[in-house]
Amino acid sequence: MKITNDIRYIGVNDHEIDLFEGQYTVPNGMAYNSYVILDEKIAVMDTVDARFGEEWLANLKSELDGKTPDYLIVQHMEPDHSSNITRLMQAFPSATVVSSDRAFVMMKQFFGDDYADRRIVVKDGESLSLGKHTLTFVAAPMVHWPEVIVTYDSYDKVLFSADGFGKFGALDVDEDWACEARRYYFGIVGKYGAQTQKLLAKAKTLDIEIICPLHGPVLSENLGDYLNLYDIWSSYGVESEGVMIAYTSVYGNTKKAVLRLAEELRANGCPKVAIADLARDDMAESVEDSFRYGKLVLATTTYNGDIFPYMNTFLHALLERGYQNRTVALIENGSWAPVAAKKIKSMLEGSKNLTFTETTVTIRSAMNDENEAQLSALAKELC
Ligand code: FEO
């Protein structure tokens, strides 16, 4: 697949995977992207997951048309991209690996070889000329591992963005970009907002016409829209007006209160109410929606003198990712000693810039008239 006259796509689609990175469901599969730049010198940009080595090498050879690659540029050492380094280095014994010093340490750890006599170690801002194309390497630590570099080709104005601007989903499935890119970002890179902001600041100084990520489609139109979303996500801004309600319910009584609140919110003109049953719905989707909207309602049961397990897991997922800048409301249920609201508040104590609503709803077993009035008051506060 041609990206520009000299840049070709040689990646693969994975429809076999059950859980990406051992935890994320990917109903539409996953793409591991790789590219080759054909110039006086030839550079291969990253490899693919271990299971697709043969297919990838065949894609590469077909684009090479008998030529030999001079460089393998390794931007990221996570095995979904690095697992075929050895395969390429064996197939092309004259090739040189180009990567960051930290990546070579990981190469040795993962694959037993750091190519001491066949490598170029690059630092932030250094360049490599292929002929017409000059590649400049930009350090992007923690987007998403510490060794990451991204690469700017000033000839075709292409940013090879590593995991940045990636998404879940194979490339032979047509689906909305933002939905799976947001779930991917908050799942995988979400903790590293500050580092992503730094990378965006560097990207702003470059004239970019095409973004070639390691997952998801090549982006070549409306780049401002994608950059803007990344700016909102990595600065923990609010992307959409609305309320996210995350709940757990053991016998359906907490759920009843949640559905009642949702009705009241809609009646009050709330533009969007997203609801997630944390025990049954995709956790990564619940996490992304919590960062997407500016208001979050947490409804749960007291359990073993603490918070119900799925809510506990969910809160840890938010906290790990630096949850902040939002309004939070609490609904707790407990038949004899409800403590969930107090426990949640103390868990969220260290989160920056959270505002708790005045109304906290305490249900004792099942919703009563007083709870209904509280839910109405809460809906008014939130909308
Ligand atoms: Fe797609 Fe962080 O690897």
Boltz pocket constraint, residues with backbone or C-beta under 6 A from the ligand:
constraints:
  - pocket:
      binder: B
      contacts: [[A, 76], [A, 78], [A, 80], [A, 81], [A, 144], [A, 145], [A, 163], [A, 214], [A, 215]]
      max_distance: 6.0
